């Protein structure tokens, strides 16, 4: 059986992915033949389309957005110097952006919690 098709005998459901269903619209394709065979073998089962399992896209602020946010903070000159130092240190990392983002979120937790849904794997960000 394909990973795009699931048969649940308990709830009497045949669940297919959206892409599988699209391919099954083509007569005599492999997907079409499989779907016809399943419906023939399991006539009392209902057909359902699986919902997308993708995560919502996360907002990741750009360096420009980070700078803009810092400029509106008290002690912005000091923070901008620190931001520049962190960006310089990040160049030695395997993922410079994640290193800077980790610093930014730790420094400005209100940015992440109030304005945007920003989730960062801190272990990944610290990897050198």
N, CA, C and O atoms as a printed pandas DataFrame, in Angstrom:
     atom_number atom_name residue_name chain_id  residue_number  x_coord  y_coord  z_coord
0              1         N          UNK        A               1    0.855   -1.181    0.000
1              2        CA          UNK        A               1    0.000    0.000    0.000
2              3         C          UNK        A               1    0.893    1.234    0.000
3              4         O          UNK        A               1    1.975    1.231    0.585
4              5         N          UNK        A               2    0.445    2.243   -0.635
5              6        CA          UNK        A               2    1.174    3.496   -0.768
6              7         C          UNK        A               2    1.127    4.297    0.524
7              8         O          UNK        A               2    0.187    4.172    1.310
8              9         N          UNK        A               3    2.161    5.133    0.742
9             10        CA          UNK        A               3    2.144    5.998    1.924
10            11         C          UNK        A               3    1.116    7.114    1.774
11            12         O          UNK        A               3    0.831    7.832    2.732
12            13         N          UNK        A               4    0.565    7.260    0.588
13            14        CA          UNK        A               4   -0.455    8.275    0.322
14            15         C          UNK        A               4   -1.871    7.779    0.602
15            16         O          UNK        A               4   -2.835    8.537    0.498
16            17         N          UNK        A               5   -1.988    6.486    0.960
17            18        CA          UNK        A               5   -3.297    5.896    1.209
18            19         C          UNK        A               5   -3.252    5.160    2.542
19            20         O          UNK        A               5   -2.328    4.393    2.813
20            21         N          UNK        A               6   -4.265    5.406    3.369
21            22        CA          UNK        A               6   -4.379    4.700    4.655
22            23         C          UNK        A               6   -5.782    4.129    4.739
23            24         O          UNK        A               6   -6.767    4.801    4.434
24            25         N          UNK        A               7   -5.852    2.872    5.160
25            26        CA          UNK        A               7   -7.143    2.227    5.331
26            27         C          UNK        A               7   -7.323    1.957    6.818
27            28         O          UNK        A               7   -6.510    1.280    7.448
28            29         N          UNK        A               8   -8.403    2.500    7.362
29            30        CA          UNK        A               8   -8.717    2.314    8.777
30            31         C          UNK        A               8   -9.962    1.438    8.868
31            32         O          UNK        A               8  -11.073    1.880    8.574
32            33         N          UNK        A               9   -9.754    0.176    9.284
33            34        CA          UNK        A               9  -10.865   -0.765    9.339
34            35         C          UNK        A               9  -11.783   -0.499   10.524
35            36         O          UNK        A               9  -12.950   -0.889   10.496
36            37         N          UNK        A              10  -11.283    0.153   11.553
37            38        CA          UNK        A              10  -12.094    0.453   12.721
38            39         C          UNK        A              10  -13.166    1.490   12.398
39            40         O          UNK        A              10  -14.342    1.307   12.714
40            41         N          UNK        A              11  -12.742    2.577   11.765
41            42        CA          UNK        A              11  -13.698    3.639   11.431
42            43         C          UNK        A              11  -14.240    3.522   10.009
43            44         O          UNK        A              11  -15.026    4.360    9.567
44            45         N          UNK        A              12  -13.818    2.482    9.300
45            46        CA          UNK        A              12  -14.244    2.242    7.914
46            47         C          UNK        A              12  -13.995    3.467    7.034
47            48         O          UNK        A              12  -14.899    3.993    6.384
48            49         N          UNK        A              13  -12.719    3.903    7.041
49            50        CA          UNK        A              13  -12.320    5.075    6.265
50            51         C          UNK        A              13  -11.117    4.742    5.388
51            52         O          UNK        A              13  -10.203    4.032    5.807
52            53         N          UNK        A              14  -11.134    5.258    4.185
53            54        CA          UNK        A              14   -9.977    5.244    3.296
54            55         C          UNK        A              14   -9.517    6.695    3.241
55            56         O          UNK        A              14  -10.244    7.562    2.757
56            57         N          UNK        A              15   -8.311    6.960    3.737
57            58        CA          UNK        A              15   -7.793    8.327    3.759
58            59         C          UNK        A              15   -6.690    8.442    2.720
59            60         O          UNK        A              15   -5.763    7.633    2.696
60            61         N          UNK        A              16   -6.792    9.443    1.868
61            62        CA          UNK        A              16   -5.786    9.677    0.829
62            63         C          UNK        A              16   -5.262   11.105    0.951
63            64         O          UNK        A              16   -5.931   11.982    1.498
64            65         N          UNK        A              17   -4.063   11.322    0.435
65            66        CA          UNK        A              17   -3.513   12.672    0.431
66            67         C          UNK        A              17   -4.114   13.446   -0.736
67            68         O          UNK        A              17   -4.662   12.874   -1.678
68            69         N          UNK        A              18   -3.992   14.745   -0.641
69            70        CA          UNK        A              18   -4.524   15.616   -1.689
70            71         C          UNK        A              18   -3.803   15.362   -3.020
71            72         O          UNK        A              18   -4.431   15.345   -4.078
72            73         N          UNK        A              19   -2.489   15.167   -2.958
73            74        CA          UNK        A              19   -1.724   14.928   -4.187
74            75         C          UNK        A              19   -2.104   13.586   -4.818
75            76         O          UNK        A              19   -2.174   13.468   -6.041
76            77         N          UNK        A              20   -2.347   12.577   -3.979
77            78        CA          UNK        A              20   -2.782   11.274   -4.495
78            79         C          UNK        A              20   -4.117   11.419   -5.222
79            80         O          UNK        A              20   -4.301   10.885   -6.316
80            81         N          UNK        A              21   -5.046   12.148   -4.602
81            82        CA          UNK        A              21   -6.362   12.333   -5.198
82            83         C          UNK        A              21   -6.262   13.068   -6.537
83            84         O          UNK        A              21   -6.984   12.752   -7.483
84            85         N          UNK        A              22   -5.373   14.037   -6.608
85            86        CA          UNK        A              22   -5.168   14.783   -7.860
86            87         C          UNK        A              22   -4.662   13.851   -8.961
87            88         O          UNK        A              22   -5.117   13.915  -10.103
88            89         N          UNK        A              23   -3.701   12.973   -8.595
89            90        CA          UNK        A              23   -3.174   12.016   -9.584
90            91         C          UNK        A              23   -4.224   10.960   -9.957
91            92         O          UNK        A              23   -4.224   10.442  -11.074
92            93         N          UNK        A              24   -5.118   10.647   -9.009
93            94        CA          UNK        A              24   -6.158    9.642   -9.274
94            95         C          UNK        A              24   -7.224   10.168  -10.229
95            96         O          UNK        A              24   -8.023    9.387  -10.745
96            97         N          UNK        A              25   -7.252   11.470  -10.470
97            98        CA          UNK        A              25   -8.212   12.041  -11.419
98            99         C          UNK        A              25   -7.885   11.673  -12.859
99           100         O          UNK        A              25   -8.732   11.785  -13.745
100          101         N          UNK        A              26   -6.654   11.235  -13.088
101          102        CA          UNK        A              26   -6.248   10.823  -14.427
102          103         C          UNK        A              26   -6.669    9.368  -14.633
103          104         O          UNK        A              26   -6.163    8.476  -13.952
104          105         N          UNK        A              27   -7.586    9.124  -15.563
105          106        CA          UNK        A              27   -8.055    7.752  -15.778
106          107         C          UNK        A              27   -6.912    6.801  -16.140
107          108         O          UNK        A              27   -6.022    7.139  -16.921
108          109         N          UNK        A              28   -6.959    5.640  -15.569
109          110        CA          UNK        A              28   -6.026    4.539  -15.813
110          111         C          UNK        A              28   -4.616    4.782  -15.283
111          112         O          UNK        A              28   -3.691    4.042  -15.618
112          113         N          UNK        A              29   -4.450    5.804  -14.466
113          114        CA          UNK        A              29   -3.163    5.969  -13.781
114          115         C          UNK        A              29   -3.098    4.936  -12.660
115          116         O          UNK        A              29   -4.119    4.351  -12.300
116          117         N          UNK        A              30   -1.906    4.703  -12.106
117          118        CA          UNK        A              30   -1.755    3.741  -11.005
118          119         C          UNK        A              30   -2.626    4.131   -9.814
119          120         O          UNK        A              30   -3.233    3.276   -9.170
120          121         N          UNK        A              31   -2.681    5.428   -9.529
121          122        CA          UNK        A              31   -3.474    5.911   -8.406
122          123         C          UNK        A              31   -4.967    5.685   -8.657
123          124         O          UNK        A              31   -5.708    5.298   -7.753
124          125         N          UNK        A              32   -5.391    5.930   -9.884
125          126        CA          UNK        A              32   -6.788    5.714  -10.261
126          127         C          UNK        A              32   -7.161    4.247  -10.083
127          128         O          UNK        A              32   -8.202    3.926   -9.510
128          129         N          UNK        A              33   -6.301    3.361  -10.578
129          130        CA          UNK        A              33   -6.582    1.929  -10.487
130          131         C          UNK        A              33   -6.601    1.453   -9.039
131          132         O          UNK        A              33   -7.426    0.616   -8.673
132          133         N          UNK        A              34   -5.698    1.981   -8.211
133          134        CA          UNK        A              34   -5.674    1.611   -6.794
134          135         C          UNK        A              34   -6.942    2.078   -6.090
135          136         O          UNK        A              34   -7.528    1.333   -5.304
136          137         N          UNK        A              35   -7.364    3.298   -6.366
137          138        CA          UNK        A              35   -8.568    3.831   -5.739
138          139         C          UNK        A              35   -9.811    3.057   -6.157
139          140         O          UNK        A              35  -10.672    2.775   -5.325
140          141         N          UNK        A              36   -9.912    2.713   -7.427
141          142        CA          UNK        A              36  -11.049    1.927   -7.918
142          143         C          UNK        A              36  -11.046    0.549   -7.257
143          144         O          UNK        A              36  -12.096    0.055   -6.847
144          145         N          UNK        A              37   -9.872   -0.072   -7.153
145          146        CA          UNK        A              37   -9.781   -1.396   -6.533
146          147         C          UNK        A              37  -10.180   -1.340   -5.055
147          148         O          UNK        A              37  -10.889   -2.222   -4.570
148          149         N          UNK        A              38   -9.725   -0.306   -4.341
149          150        CA          UNK        A              38  -10.086   -0.170   -2.926
150          151         C          UNK        A              38  -11.587    0.026   -2.749
151          152         O          UNK        A              38  -12.197   -0.570   -1.861
152          153         N          UNK        A              39  -12.177    0.864   -3.595
153          154        CA          UNK        A              39  -13.612    1.111   -3.486
154          155         C          UNK        A              39  -14.425   -0.135   -3.857
155          156         O          UNK        A              39  -15.520   -0.354   -3.339
156          157         N          UNK        A              40  -13.876   -0.933   -4.751
157          158        CA          UNK        A              40  -14.556   -2.164   -5.141
158          159         C          UNK        A              40  -14.466   -3.204   -4.024
159          160         O          UNK        A              40  -15.443   -3.892   -3.728
160          161         N          UNK        A              41  -13.296   -3.313   -3.410
161          162        CA          UNK        A              41  -13.081   -4.283   -2.334
162          163         C          UNK        A              41  -13.734   -3.853   -1.023
163          164         O          UNK        A              41  -14.157   -4.697   -0.233
164          165         N          UNK        A              42  -13.816   -2.556   -0.792
165          166        CA          UNK        A              42  -14.348   -2.016    0.465
166          167         C          UNK        A              42  -15.492   -1.035    0.170
167          168         O          UNK        A              42  -15.344    0.170    0.377
168          169         N          UNK        A              43  -16.627   -1.548   -0.311
169          170        CA          UNK        A              43  -17.698   -0.647   -0.759
170          171         C          UNK        A              43  -18.352    0.173    0.366
171          172         O          UNK        A              43  -18.916    1.235    0.101
172          173         N          UNK        A              44  -18.281   -0.303    1.605
173          174        CA          UNK        A              44  -18.917    0.419    2.705
174          175         C          UNK        A              44  -17.999    1.450    3.355
175          176         O          UNK        A              44  -18.407    2.129    4.298
176          177         N          UNK        A              45  -16.784    1.577    2.871
177          178        CA          UNK        A              45  -15.818    2.520    3.446
178          179         C          UNK        A              45  -16.000    3.897    2.817
179          180         O          UNK        A              45  -16.296    4.026    1.630
180          181         N          UNK        A              46  -15.814    4.916    3.642
181          182        CA          UNK        A              46  -15.903    6.296    3.154
182          183         C          UNK        A              46  -14.519    6.776    2.763
183          184         O          UNK        A              46  -13.512    6.330    3.314
184          185         N          UNK        A              47  -14.482    7.689    1.807
185          186        CA          UNK        A              47  -13.226    8.270    1.328
186          187         C          UNK        A              47  -13.034    9.642    1.969
187          188         O          UNK        A              47  -13.942   10.474    1.960
188          189         N          UNK        A              48  -11.846    9.868    2.523
189          190        CA          UNK        A              48  -11.535   11.152    3.150
190          191         C          UNK        A              48  -10.187   11.646    2.631
191          192         O          UNK        A              48   -9.291   10.856    2.330
192          193         N          UNK        A              49  -10.066   12.945    2.534
193          194        CA          UNK        A              49   -8.805   13.559    2.104
194          195         C          UNK        A              49   -8.072   14.039    3.347
195          196         O          UNK        A              49   -8.634   14.751    4.179
196          197         N          UNK        A              50   -6.814   13.640    3.461
197          198        CA          UNK        A              50   -5.994   14.000    4.618
198          199         C          UNK        A              50   -5.725   15.500    4.641
199          200         O          UNK        A              50   -5.448   16.112    3.610
200          201         N          UNK        A              51   -5.809   16.076    5.828
201          202        CA          UNK        A              51   -5.508   17.500    5.967
202          203         C          UNK        A              51   -4.007   17.704    5.929
203          204         O          UNK        A              51   -3.241   16.803    6.270
204          205         N          UNK        A              52   -3.591   18.881    5.518
205          206        CA          UNK        A              52   -2.163   19.193    5.469
206          207         C          UNK        A              52   -1.550   19.101    6.857
207          208         O          UNK        A              52   -2.124   19.574    7.838
208          209         N          UNK        A              53   -0.387   18.490    6.923
209          210        CA          UNK        A              53    0.309   18.357    8.194
210          211         C          UNK        A              53    1.443   19.366    8.324
211          212         O          UNK        A              53    2.246   19.288    9.253
212          213         N          UNK        A              54    1.505   20.289    7.416
213          214        CA          UNK        A              54    2.610   21.247    7.451
214          215         C          UNK        A              54    2.412   22.244    8.582
215          216         O          UNK        A              54    1.289   22.625    8.913
216          217         N          UNK        A              55    3.500   22.645    9.151
217          218        CA          UNK        A              55    3.490   23.634   10.219
218          219         C          UNK        A              55    3.306   25.022    9.597
219          220         O          UNK        A              55    3.764   25.271    8.482
220          221         N          UNK        A              56    2.645   25.911   10.310
221          222        CA          UNK        A              56    2.562   27.272    9.777
222          223         C          UNK        A              56    3.955   27.888    9.673
223          224         O          UNK        A              56    4.819   27.636   10.513
224          225         N          UNK        A              57    4.159   28.680    8.657
225          226        CA          UNK        A              57    5.469   29.277    8.453
226          227         C          UNK        A              57    5.805   30.220    9.606
227          228         O          UNK        A              57    4.991   31.042   10.026
228          229         N          UNK        A              58    7.014   30.074   10.095
229          230        CA          UNK        A              58    7.447   30.890   11.223
230          231         C          UNK        A              58    8.074   32.183   10.724
231          232         O          UNK        A              58    8.780   32.205    9.715
232          233         N          UNK        A              59    7.803   33.244   11.445
233          234        CA          UNK        A              59    8.399   34.527   11.108
234          235         C          UNK        A              59    9.801   34.574   11.685
235          236         O          UNK        A              59    9.990   34.341   12.879
236          237         N          UNK        A              60   10.766   34.869   10.864
237          238        CA          UNK        A              60   12.147   35.044   11.308
238          239         C          UNK        A              60   12.565   36.450   10.900
239          240         O          UNK        A              60   12.667   36.743    9.709
240          241         N          UNK        A              61   12.809   37.325   11.877
241          242        CA          UNK        A              61   13.163   38.701   11.523
242          243         C          UNK        A              61   14.503   38.767   10.796
243          244         O          UNK        A              61   15.437   38.036   11.127
244          245         N          UNK        A              62   14.583   39.627    9.827
245          246        CA          UNK        A              62   15.838   39.828    9.100
246          247         C          UNK        A              62   16.772   40.677    9.952
247          248         O          UNK        A              62   16.353   41.253   10.957
248          249         N          UNK        A              63   18.036   40.753    9.550
249          250        CA          UNK        A              63   18.985   41.597   10.269
250          251         C          UNK        A              63   18.495   43.051   10.273
251          252         O          UNK        A              63   18.645   43.758   11.269
252          253         N          UNK        A              64   17.921   43.483    9.176
253          254        CA          UNK        A              64   17.406   44.846    9.062
254          255         C          UNK        A              64   16.284   45.074   10.080
255          256         O          UNK        A              64   16.246   46.112   10.740
256          257         N          UNK        A              65   15.375   44.109   10.208
257          258        CA          UNK        A              65   14.281   44.234   11.166
258          259         C          UNK        A              65   14.808   44.231   12.604
259          260         O          UNK        A              65   14.287   44.941   13.464
260          261         N          UNK        A              66   15.834   43.436   12.855
261          262        CA          UNK        A              66   16.442   43.427   14.190
262          263         C          UNK        A              66   17.042   44.802   14.494
263          264         O          UNK        A              66   16.850   45.348   15.580
264          265         N          UNK        A              67   17.771   45.353   13.517
265          266        CA          UNK        A              67   18.376   46.686   13.701
266          267         C          UNK        A              67   17.312   47.742   13.956
267          268         O          UNK        A              67   17.459   48.580   14.846
268          269         N          UNK        A              68   16.245   47.698   13.176
269          270        CA          UNK        A              68   15.165   48.672   13.342
270          271         C          UNK        A              68   14.552   48.573   14.736
271          272         O          UNK        A              68   14.252   49.590   15.361
272          273         N          UNK        A              69   14.371   47.361   15.213
273          274        CA          UNK        A              69   13.804   47.170   16.539
274          275         C          UNK        A              69   14.757   47.712   17.606
275          276         O          UNK        A              69   14.320   48.352   18.563
276          277         N          UNK        A              70   16.029   47.464   17.448
277          278        CA          UNK        A              70   17.026   47.917   18.424
278          279         C          UNK        A              70   17.085   49.440   18.483
279          280         O          UNK        A              70   17.268   50.005   19.562
280          281         N          UNK        A              71   16.934   50.110   17.354
281          282        CA          UNK        A              71   17.029   51.575   17.337
282          283         C          UNK        A              71   15.954   52.256   18.171
283          284         O          UNK        A              71   16.132   53.397   18.599
284          285         N          UNK        A              72   14.841   51.569   18.405
285          286        CA          UNK        A              72   13.759   52.157   19.199
286          287         C          UNK        A              72   13.835   51.774   20.675
287          288         O          UNK        A              72   12.918   52.071   21.440
288          289         N          UNK        A              73   14.909   51.126   21.073
289          290        CA          UNK        A              73   15.072   50.723   22.470
290          291         C          UNK        A              73   15.883   51.763   23.236
291          292         O          UNK        A              73   16.692   52.482   22.649
292          293         N          UNK        A              74   15.662   51.841   24.562
293          294        CA          UNK        A              74   16.556   52.683   25.367
294          295         C          UNK        A              74   17.968   52.106   25.281
295          296         O          UNK        A              74   18.128   50.891   25.161
296          297         N          UNK        A              75   18.951   52.923   25.338
297          298        CA          UNK        A              75   20.363   52.522   25.201
298          299         C          UNK        A              75   20.621   51.885   23.826
299          300         O          UNK        A              75   21.376   50.919   23.719
300          301         N          UNK        A              76   20.009   52.413   22.810
301          302        CA          UNK        A              76   20.110   51.813   21.485
302          303         C          UNK        A              76   21.544   51.805   20.945
303          304         O          UNK        A              76   21.925   50.886   20.219
304          305         N          UNK        A              77   22.351   52.836   21.299
305          306        CA          UNK        A              77   23.730   52.868   20.807
306          307         C          UNK        A              77   24.527   51.684   21.359
307          308         O          UNK        A              77   25.256   51.022   20.621
308          309         N          UNK        A              78   24.382   51.421   22.666
309          310        CA          UNK        A              78   25.086   50.295   23.280
310          311         C          UNK        A              78   24.610   48.967   22.694
311          312         O          UNK        A              78   25.406   48.078   22.393
312          313         N          UNK        A              79   23.306   48.862   22.544
313          314        CA          UNK        A              79   22.744   47.621   22.005
314          315         C          UNK        A              79   23.162   47.398   20.554
315          316         O          UNK        A              79   23.383   46.261   20.136
316          317         N          UNK        A              80   23.269   48.471   19.794
317          318        CA          UNK        A              80   23.695   48.338   18.402
318          319         C          UNK        A              80   25.150   47.877   18.320
319          320         O          UNK        A              80   25.506   47.085   17.447
320          321         N          UNK        A              81   25.991   48.375   19.232
321          322        CA          UNK        A              81   27.377   47.910   19.280
322          323         C          UNK        A              81   27.432   46.424   19.619
323          324         O          UNK        A              81   28.189   45.665   19.014
324          325         N          UNK        A              82   26.615   46.017   20.596
325          326        CA          UNK        A              82   26.569   44.605   20.976
326          327         C          UNK        A              82   26.065   43.750   19.814
327          328         O          UNK        A              82   26.581   42.660   19.566
328          329         N          UNK        A              83   25.060   44.252   19.111
329          330        CA          UNK        A              83   24.524   43.558   17.940
330          331         C          UNK        A              83   25.618   43.371   16.882
331          332         O          UNK        A              83   25.734   42.300   16.286
332          333         N          UNK        A              84   26.406   44.405   16.655
333          334        CA          UNK        A              84   27.504   44.310   15.682
334          335         C          UNK        A              84   28.543   43.283   16.116
335          336         O          UNK        A              84   29.061   42.531   15.290
336          337         N          UNK        A              85   28.850   43.250   17.415
337          338        CA          UNK        A              85   29.806   42.268   17.932
338          339         C          UNK        A              85   29.278   40.844   17.756
339          340         O          UNK        A              85   30.018   39.942   17.362
340          341         N          UNK        A              86   28.008   40.656   18.049
341          342        CA          UNK        A              86   27.403   39.333   17.901
342          343         C          UNK        A              86   27.416   38.907   16.436
343          344         O          UNK        A              86   27.691   37.747   16.128
344          345         N          UNK        A              87   27.122   39.833   15.539
345          346        CA          UNK        A              87   27.175   39.501   14.099
346          347         C          UNK        A              87   28.580   39.123   13.677
347          348         O          UNK        A              87   28.759   38.217   12.862
348          349         N          UNK        A              88   29.587   39.806   14.221
349          350        CA          UNK        A              88   30.976   39.481   13.901
350          351         C          UNK        A              88   31.325   38.093   14.426
351          352         O          UNK        A              88   31.939   37.294   13.719
352          353         N          UNK        A              89   30.935   37.808   15.669
353          354        CA          UNK        A              89   31.209   36.488   16.252
354          355         C          UNK        A              89   30.468   35.387   15.503
355          356         O          UNK        A              89   30.950   34.257   15.424
356          357         N          UNK        A              90   29.315   35.705   14.961
357          358        CA          UNK        A              90   28.498   34.684   14.294
358          359         C          UNK        A              90   29.135   34.163   13.007
359          360         O          UNK        A              90   28.795   33.075   12.543
360          361         N          UNK        A              91   30.047   34.928   12.435
361          362        CA          UNK        A              91   30.660   34.520   11.163
362          363         C          UNK        A              91   31.461   33.230   11.293
363          364         O          UNK        A              91   31.693   32.538   10.302
364          365         N          UNK        A              92   31.887   32.906   12.515
365          366        CA          UNK        A              92   32.660   31.677   12.741
366          367         C          UNK        A              92   31.742   30.476   12.965
367          368         O          UNK        A              92   32.233   29.354   13.088
368          369         N          UNK        A              93   30.455   30.674   13.021
369          370        CA          UNK        A              93   29.493   29.602   13.284
370          371         C          UNK        A              93   29.027   28.951   11.990
371          372         O          UNK        A              93   29.139   29.515   10.902
372          373         N          UNK        A              94   28.498   27.736   12.151
373          374        CA          UNK        A              94   27.982   27.038   10.973
374          375         C          UNK        A              94   26.691   27.679   10.474
375          376         O          UNK        A              94   26.400   27.642    9.279
376          377         N          UNK        A              95   25.912   28.272   11.391
377          378        CA          UNK        A              95   24.683   28.958   11.010
378          379         C          UNK        A              95   24.676   30.331   11.683
379          380         O          UNK        A              95   24.109   30.484   12.765
380          381         N          UNK        A              96   25.291   31.319   11.062
381          382        CA          UNK        A              96   25.415   32.640   11.681
382          383         C          UNK        A              96   24.076   33.269   12.049
383          384         O          UNK        A              96   23.940   33.870   13.115
384          385         N          UNK        A              97   23.102   33.133   11.180
385          386        CA          UNK        A              97   21.808   33.756   11.436
386          387         C          UNK        A              97   21.183   33.222   12.727
387          388         O          UNK        A              97   20.675   33.999   13.537
388          389         N          UNK        A              98   21.217   31.912   12.921
389          390        CA          UNK        A              98   20.614   31.325   14.115
390          391         C          UNK        A              98   21.324   31.797   15.382
391          392         O          UNK        A              98   20.687   31.986   16.419
392          393         N          UNK        A              99   22.626   31.985   15.302
393          394        CA          UNK        A              99   23.387   32.490   16.450
394          395         C          UNK        A              99   22.920   33.903   16.808
395          396         O          UNK        A              99   22.695   34.207   17.980
396          397         N          UNK        A             100   22.776   34.754   15.809
397          398        CA          UNK        A             100   22.325   36.129   16.035
398          399         C          UNK        A             100   20.873   36.130   16.511
399          400         O          UNK        A             100   20.522   36.883   17.420
400          401         N          UNK        A             101   20.039   35.305   15.915
401          402        CA          UNK        A             101   18.631   35.245   16.308
402          403         C          UNK        A             101   18.491   34.796   17.764
403          404         O          UNK        A             101   17.662   35.334   18.499
404          405         N          UNK        A             102   19.279   33.835   18.176
405          406        CA          UNK        A             102   19.254   33.373   19.564
406          407         C          UNK        A             102   19.591   34.533   20.506
407          408         O          UNK        A             102   18.900   34.758   21.500
408          409         N          UNK        A             103   20.646   35.254   20.183
409          410        CA          UNK        A             103   21.031   36.413   21.002
410          411         C          UNK        A             103   19.887   37.431   21.042
411          412         O          UNK        A             103   19.529   37.934   22.107
412          413         N          UNK        A             104   19.327   37.723   19.882
413          414        CA          UNK        A             104   18.268   38.734   19.771
414          415         C          UNK        A             104   17.052   38.358   20.615
415          416         O          UNK        A             104   16.501   39.203   21.321
416          417         N          UNK        A             105   16.637   37.109   20.547
417          418        CA          UNK        A             105   15.456   36.678   21.296
418          419         C          UNK        A             105   15.735   36.666   22.801
419          420         O          UNK        A             105   14.864   37.005   23.602
420          421         N          UNK        A             106   16.951   36.274   23.177
421          422        CA          UNK        A             106   17.298   36.312   24.598
422          423         C          UNK        A             106   17.372   37.753   25.107
423          424         O          UNK        A             106   16.984   38.033   26.242
424          425         N          UNK        A             107   17.860   38.649   24.285
425          426        CA          UNK        A             107   17.999   40.056   24.668
426          427         C          UNK        A             107   16.649   40.769   24.671
427          428         O          UNK        A             107   16.399   41.629   25.516
428          429         N          UNK        A             108   15.786   40.414   23.734
429          430        CA          UNK        A             108   14.487   41.074   23.583
430          431         C          UNK        A             108   13.355   40.035   23.582
431          432         O          UNK        A             108   12.748   39.780   22.542
432          433         N          UNK        A             109   13.076   39.444   24.737
433          434        CA          UNK        A             109   12.032   38.408   24.773
434          435         C          UNK        A             109   10.643   38.940   24.419
435          436         O          UNK        A             109    9.790   38.189   23.947
436          437         N          UNK        A             110   10.422   40.207   24.643
437          438        CA          UNK        A             110    9.111   40.780   24.324
438          439         C          UNK        A             110    8.860   40.798   22.818
439          440         O          UNK        A             110    7.715   40.681   22.383
440          441         N          UNK        A             111    9.895   40.939   22.036
441          442        CA          UNK        A             111    9.754   40.920   20.578
442          443         C          UNK        A             111    9.148   39.598   20.142
443          444         O          UNK        A             111    8.199   39.566   19.359
444          445         N          UNK        A             112    9.702   38.511   20.651
445          446        CA          UNK        A             112    9.244   37.186   20.259
446          447         C          UNK        A             112    7.871   36.858   20.831
447          448         O          UNK        A             112    7.029   36.294   20.133
448          449         N          UNK        A             113    7.640   37.204   22.086
449          450        CA          UNK        A             113    6.393   36.785   22.725
450          451         C          UNK        A             113    5.190   37.628   22.326
451          452         O          UNK        A             113    4.090   37.092   22.190
452          453         N          UNK        A             114    5.364   38.914   22.138
453          454        CA          UNK        A             114    4.215   39.771   21.860
454          455         C          UNK        A             114    3.939   39.981   20.382
455          456         O          UNK        A             114    2.781   40.020   19.966
456          457         N          UNK        A             115    4.984   40.116   19.591
457          458        CA          UNK        A             115    4.781   40.528   18.208
458          459         C          UNK        A             115    4.697   39.376   17.222
459          460         O          UNK        A             115    3.879   39.402   16.302
460          461         N          UNK        A             116    5.534   38.371   17.406
461          462        CA          UNK        A             116    5.629   37.331   16.394
462          463         C          UNK        A             116    5.747   35.961   17.036
463          464         O          UNK        A             116    6.111   35.833   18.205
464          465         N          UNK        A             117    5.436   34.953   16.261
465          466        CA          UNK        A             117    5.594   33.580   16.709
466          467         C          UNK        A             117    6.966   33.112   16.250
467          468         O          UNK        A             117    7.105   32.571   15.153
468          469         N          UNK        A             118    7.962   33.315   17.070
469          470        CA          UNK        A             118    9.337   32.960   16.716
470          471         C          UNK        A             118    9.771   31.842   17.630
471          472         O          UNK        A             118    9.860   32.026   18.843
472          473         N          UNK        A             119   10.044   30.673   17.054
473          474        CA          UNK        A             119   10.520   29.541   17.835
474          475         C          UNK        A             119   11.907   29.185   17.336
475          476         O          UNK        A             119   12.129   29.029   16.136
476          477         N          UNK        A             120   12.833   29.060   18.269
477          478        CA          UNK        A             120   14.211   28.775   17.879
478          479         C          UNK        A             120   14.703   27.586   18.691
479          480         O          UNK        A             120   14.517   27.528   19.906
480          481         N          UNK        A             121   15.329   26.644   18.007
481          482        CA          UNK        A             121   15.975   25.548   18.702
482          483         C          UNK        A             121   17.309   26.083   19.199
483          484         O          UNK        A             121   18.243   26.261   18.417
484          485         N          UNK        A             122   17.395   26.337   20.495
485          486        CA          UNK        A             122   18.580   26.983   21.052
486          487         C          UNK        A             122   19.807   26.080   20.939
487          488         O          UNK        A             122   20.925   26.581   20.820
488          489         N          UNK        A             123   19.622   24.774   20.973
489          490        CA          UNK        A             123   20.766   23.872   20.818
490          491         C          UNK        A             123   21.354   23.995   19.414
491          492         O          UNK        A             123   22.572   23.981   19.237
492          493         N          UNK        A             124   20.479   24.114   18.426
493          494        CA          UNK        A             124   20.934   24.277   17.034
494          495         C          UNK        A             124   21.665   25.602   16.859
495          496         O          UNK        A             124   22.665   25.683   16.145
496          497         N          UNK        A             125   21.156   26.635   17.515
497          498        CA          UNK        A             125   21.749   27.959   17.379
498          499         C          UNK        A             125   23.137   28.015   18.002
499          500         O          UNK        A             125   23.989   28.782   17.554
500          501         N          UNK        A             126   23.368   27.209   19.030
501          502        CA          UNK        A             126   24.660   27.233   19.723
502          503         C          UNK        A             126   25.701   26.356   19.053
503          504         O          UNK        A             126   26.886   26.460   19.370
504          505         N          UNK        A             127   25.287   25.497   18.135
505          506        CA          UNK        A             127   26.230   24.591   17.482
506          507         C          UNK        A             127   27.237   25.400   16.668
507          508         O          UNK        A             127   26.869   26.294   15.907
508          509         N          UNK        A             128   28.485   25.073   16.841
509          510        CA          UNK        A             128   29.527   25.823   16.131
510          511         C          UNK        A             128   29.933   25.134   14.853
511          512         O          UNK        A             128   30.799   25.630   14.132
